Amino acid sequence: MSTQQEVNETADTSGIWISTDVSHDFGLVKGSVMQTNRGDMTIAGVFSWPNDGRDTRFAYAAMIPVSASSGEFTECWAKQWPVSEQTNDLLYSTAIVSGTGGNTTVAQVNKSFDSRYNAYSSYKNRMTVWLPYVSLAVGVIAGVISVRRRRLEYAGALHVGQTKGAQLLEMILETLIWAGLATIACLALLCAYCWRMSTDGWMNIFIAACRIPATGFAGAMAATFLAGLSVRESQLLRFFKSR
């Protein structure tokens, strides 16, 4: 199908514009020729129309850009946030009264956003809000296991004269290496994924995602230190018997 859409002066009006869904499904790009019920049409461009709650009429629409002075239009669009009555009044002022009658209404192109929409609330209640706590728990478990598996070695080192401070420093440095490398690898993957998949504001998304590996790293470091404090020289015989 085809429809008219007002565009700015820089839009290519040599052909029709199709949505990204049409472009992906039929392998059409700028310059391709598309067969329609009005003959062959040249693709002048591809516009994005994601499925995020907005009006689905244009998900498979073919737009024909024309000048704003070329005639009357059935719709007039305005981008606004937050929603205000002043903008609604402005849209009503563009209506043209005709003898045929008809109702003029103001509706939202994106049905998911209205005056009650609270972006901060939606972000705080997202499904992944608990992931940093899960990562923290995983880090704590990994830190405790790393000490418990070597507690006989640590108790033996204390028995032969290693100081507790030197032993804790050794534990922290070792954990810093394996936990730090794992965290750096996770951050690199997250950075690449956010940069590749985000259409806008990828850095903000990346910073929010960094909380997950960061809490895991913090949990591993803290658990290693606390578990290291519990290892004592007097436990050497018991650890040796239960190995």
Order of alpha helices (4+ residues) and beta strands (2+ residues): beta-beta-alpha-beta-beta-beta-alpha-alpha-alpha-alpha-alpha-alpha-alpha-alpha
